[in-house]
Amino acid sequence: MLEKGKKMRLGIIGVGNIGEIFAERLGKEGHELCAYDVRAERLKETARTHRFKQAKSNAEVVHVSEVVVVAVKPQTFPSLAEELKKSPFAERLFISVLAGIPTGKYEEALPGIKVIRIMPNLAIKIGKGVIGLACGKNVSEEEEAQAEELLRPLGMVERVAESKMDAVTAVSGSGAGYVFAIIEALAEAGVRLGLDYSQALRMVAQTMAGSAELLLAIGGHPAELKNRVTSPGGTTIEGLFVMEKGGVKGILMDAVAAAYRRAKELASVAR
Ligand SMILES: NC(=O)c1ccc[n+]([C@@H]2O[C@H](COP(=O)([O-])OP(=O)(O)OC[C@H]3O[C@@H](n4cnc5c(N)ncnc54)[C@H](OP(=O)(O)O)[C@@H]3O)[C@@H](O)[C@H]2O)c1
């Protein structure tokens, strides 16, 4: 059983893009890490950089860990499940980042497994990500709370029903991509007005980060804050008028709906 605040023995299966971020951030928290990746060179390199123990197999990772993060591509799941059958999987807690692989699929392949499914976004790299979290049927309330505690150094953890995971993928998983596109557009708009690109980019990125943090700090509805910066006959209302006329809100809502449909399609292929 995991204890709140206790340093744990953590395993990572697959140290690619996402697995490496977990190794980096959770290693910094003082947890004892052990990982395996089929790419021997990649495993060696990341182990040297983030100072974790290299396992010789996934079964070894499970053996020595209390909690195991699974960070391989979804299409690898069937062969991974075969490997895990030879390990004491039922006595460990698994945290899966595999997009489109439901907890039920783990439970079918590995009866009795305790698995939590998460959907992180890229900002976990700096500890400011959003992590949607849904539990499988064998996970207790206490284990869910402990997993949340463990993941907190990576960002904000939001519990959701597993049926909402595709919505989380569309809103926050893909969300970083929308925000980068918007930042790029606003910075280029600054260049049109004669600002230096890198200066405009810094200003826009900080405006995004600052506005978002203000909203999170104050709470409430974004429209209230929008009204505060919109003086009668001023500059902001002119810009907002063009956005309204162009249907920017509708376009963004359509974009999220399109990502949601695609998440569902990909999930049905993965299953
Ligand atoms: N990237 C994102 O922004 C993001 C966001 C949310 C969720 N995810 C999820 O995160 C997962 C990992 O994505 P990623 O981008 O980190 O993938 P990745 O860079 O391909 O990393 C996966 C690593 O695991 C290795 N691997 C494959 N089979 C293995 C096995 N049986 N045992 C141990 N290692 C194995 C892979 O080697 P090979 O290349 O040789 O297969 C690769 O080095 C995916 O399921 C994805 O859905 C990703």
The ligand as an SDF file (V2000), in Angstrom:
LIG
                    3D

 48 52  0  0  0  0  0  0  0  0999 V2000
    3.4810   12.3700  -26.9550 N   0  0  0  0  0  0  0  0  0  0  0  0
    2.4500   12.9670  -26.3470 C   0  0  0  0  0  0  0  0  0  0  0  0
    2.2870   14.2130  -26.3320 O   0  0  0  0  0  0  0  0  0  0  0  0
    1.4100   12.1360  -25.6080 C   0  0  0  0  0  0  0  0  0  0  0  0
    0.3890   12.7640  -24.8750 C   0  0  0  0  0  0  0  0  0  0  0  0
   -0.5020   11.9570  -24.1610 C   0  0  0  0  0  0  0  0  0  0  0  0
   -0.3750   10.5770  -24.1930 C   0  0  0  0  0  0  0  0  0  0  0  0
    0.6010    9.9920  -24.9180 N   0  0  0  0  0  0  0  0  0  0  0  0
    0.7120    8.5290  -24.9140 C   0  0  0  0  0  0  0  0  0  0  0  0
    1.9950    8.2240  -24.3900 O   0  0  0  0  0  0  0  0  0  0  0  0
    2.4170    6.9800  -24.9180 C   0  0  0  0  0  0  0  0  0  0  0  0
    3.8690    7.0760  -25.2740 C   0  0  0  0  0  0  0  0  0  0  0  0
    4.0410    8.0570  -26.2920 O   0  0  0  0  0  0  0  0  0  0  0  0
    5.4820    8.5520  -26.6840 P   0  0  0  0  0  0  0  0  0  0  0  0
    5.3130    9.6740  -27.6200 O   0  0  0  0  0  0  0  0  0  0  0  0
    6.2930    8.7390  -25.4440 O   0  0  0  0  0  0  0  0  0  0  0  0
    6.0270    7.2260  -27.4700 O   0  0  0  0  0  0  0  0  0  0  0  0
    7.5120    6.8660  -27.8570 P   0  0  0  0  0  0  0  0  0  0  0  0
    8.3730    8.0960  -27.8930 O   0  0  0  0  0  0  0  0  0  0  0  0
    7.4460    5.9700  -29.0540 O   0  0  0  0  0  0  0  0  0  0  0  0
    8.0290    6.0060  -26.5890 O   0  0  0  0  0  0  0  0  0  0  0  0
    7.7060    4.6800  -26.3610 C   0  0  0  0  0  0  0  0  0  0  0  0
    8.9930    3.9250  -26.1100 C   0  0  0  0  0  0  0  0  0  0  0  0
    8.6640    2.6190  -25.6430 O   0  0  0  0  0  0  0  0  0  0  0  0
    9.4090    1.6750  -26.4040 C   0  0  0  0  0  0  0  0  0  0  0  0
    8.7210    0.3830  -26.3620 N   0  0  0  0  0  0  0  0  0  0  0  0
    7.9400   -0.2010  -27.3080 C   0  0  0  0  0  0  0  0  0  0  0  0
    7.5160   -1.4030  -26.8920 N   0  0  0  0  0  0  0  0  0  0  0  0
    8.0320   -1.5790  -25.6540 C   0  0  0  0  0  0  0  0  0  0  0  0
    7.9200   -2.6270  -24.7000 C   0  0  0  0  0  0  0  0  0  0  0  0
    7.2070   -3.7290  -24.9240 N   0  0  0  0  0  0  0  0  0  0  0  0
    8.5680   -2.4750  -23.5400 N   0  0  0  0  0  0  0  0  0  0  0  0
    9.3180   -1.3750  -23.2690 C   0  0  0  0  0  0  0  0  0  0  0  0
    9.4580   -0.3600  -24.1440 N   0  0  0  0  0  0  0  0  0  0  0  0
    8.8020   -0.4560  -25.3110 C   0  0  0  0  0  0  0  0  0  0  0  0
    9.4720    2.2900  -27.7500 C   0  0  0  0  0  0  0  0  0  0  0  0
   10.4000    1.6660  -28.5940 O   0  0  0  0  0  0  0  0  0  0  0  0
   10.0240    1.5350  -30.1850 P   0  0  0  0  0  0  0  0  0  0  0  0
   10.0590    2.9210  -30.7120 O   0  0  0  0  0  0  0  0  0  0  0  0
   11.1040    0.6510  -30.7180 O   0  0  0  0  0  0  0  0  0  0  0  0
    8.6490    0.9290  -30.2640 O   0  0  0  0  0  0  0  0  0  0  0  0
    9.8300    3.7260  -27.3930 C   0  0  0  0  0  0  0  0  0  0  0  0
   11.1850    3.8770  -27.1160 O   0  0  0  0  0  0  0  0  0  0  0  0
    1.5060    6.6560  -26.1030 C   0  0  0  0  0  0  0  0  0  0  0  0
    0.6930    5.5580  -25.7710 O   0  0  0  0  0  0  0  0  0  0  0  0
    0.6770    7.8970  -26.2970 C   0  0  0  0  0  0  0  0  0  0  0  0
   -0.6510    7.5530  -26.6290 O   0  0  0  0  0  0  0  0  0  0  0  0
    1.5050   10.7390  -25.6150 C   0  0  0  0  0  0  0  0  0  0  0  0
  1  2  1  0
  2  3  2  0
  2  4  1  0
  4  5  1  0
  4 48  2  0
  5  6  2  0
  6  7  1  0
  7  8  2  0
  8  9  1  0
  8 48  1  0
  9 10  1  0
  9 46  1  0
 10 11  1  0
 11 12  1  0
 11 44  1  0
 12 13  1  0
 13 14  1  0
 14 15  2  0
 14 16  1  0
 14 17  1  0
 17 18  1  0
 18 19  2  0
 18 20  1  0
 18 21  1  0
 21 22  1  0
 22 23  1  0
 23 24  1  0
 23 42  1  0
 24 25  1  0
 25 26  1  0
 25 36  1  0
 26 27  1  0
 26 35  1  0
 27 28  2  0
 28 29  1  0
 29 30  1  0
 29 35  2  0
 30 31  1  0
 30 32  2  0
 32 33  1  0
 33 34  2  0
 34 35  1  0
 36 37  1  0
 36 42  1  0
 37 38  1  0
 38 39  2  0
 38 40  1  0
 38 41  1  0
 42 43  1  0
 44 45  1  0
 44 46  1  0
 46 47  1  0
M  CHG  2   8   1  16  -1
M  END
$$$$
